[in-house]
Amino acid sequence: MTLLELIIACTILIILASAALPAARFTVQRRREADLRRELREMRDAIDRYKDAADRNLIRVEAGTEGYPPDLDTLVKGVDLVASPTAGITGAATGASIPGQSAAAAAQGLSPSTGSISTSGAGNDLIRHVRFLRRIPIDPLTGKADWGKRSVQDDPDTSSWGGKDVFDVFTLSTGIATDGTKYSDW
């Protein structure tokens, strides 16, 4: 009788474990999707902050780049924010405020870290060096730090990057999400 009870108990455990396995896979998949959405949001936010600083003439940009970062490494390495007297950008005088900079320092064109005026050779006052990302995130679906990029000049449905600037990022995964959409369309 004991052997029969043991076989029945093991059979019940196997049935319950096999029923729980798809639920566990679904949970892992949902977690990866949530991580992907968070990483994409973080990078797109960094691109938007870079573009905002470029639109306010705080970042020197090449002609024809629309003010977007040239690549994702630029967001990690950072750029020097400058106040150009010819463009009329002098910190608080135009209402532009840099996080961590006092209003008095902004009005005088002072560096927030040292409190001294630092001038580059081109007649622009250096405000500070800003990094927009700590690191390029790892794609939770591919396991690599490689991301698809789009520039303003690219077609909206293209999967190749023109190499001019980074307007948008997407995953290189070819999988289908739990809601039926392609991950690369996110």
LINCORVEN-V92168 format. One record per pair of residues at least 6 apart in sequence whose C-alpha atoms are under 6 Angstrom apart, sorted by the first residue. I is the first residue (numbers start at 1). J is the second residue. If there is no record, write none. Layout:
i={I I}
j={J J}
//
This chain:
i={32 36 46 51 51 54 58 58 58 59 61 68 68 69 69 70 70 71 75 75 75 76 76 76 76 78 78 79 79 80 80 81 81 82 82 82 83 83 83 83 84 91 91 91 92 92 93 101 110 110 111 118 118 119 119 137 138 138 139 147 147 147 148 148 148 148 149 149 149 150 150 150 150 151 151 151 152 170 171 176 176 177}
j={140 140 132 67 68 67 81 82 83 81 67 165 166 165 166 165 166 166 131 132 133 131 133 134 135 130 131 129 130 128 129 127 128 125 126 127 89 90 124 125 124 97 106 107 106 107 107 112 116 117 127 125 126 125 126 145 144 145 145 170 171 172 169 170 171 172 161 168 169 161 166 167 168 165 166 167 167 184 184 182 183 183}
//
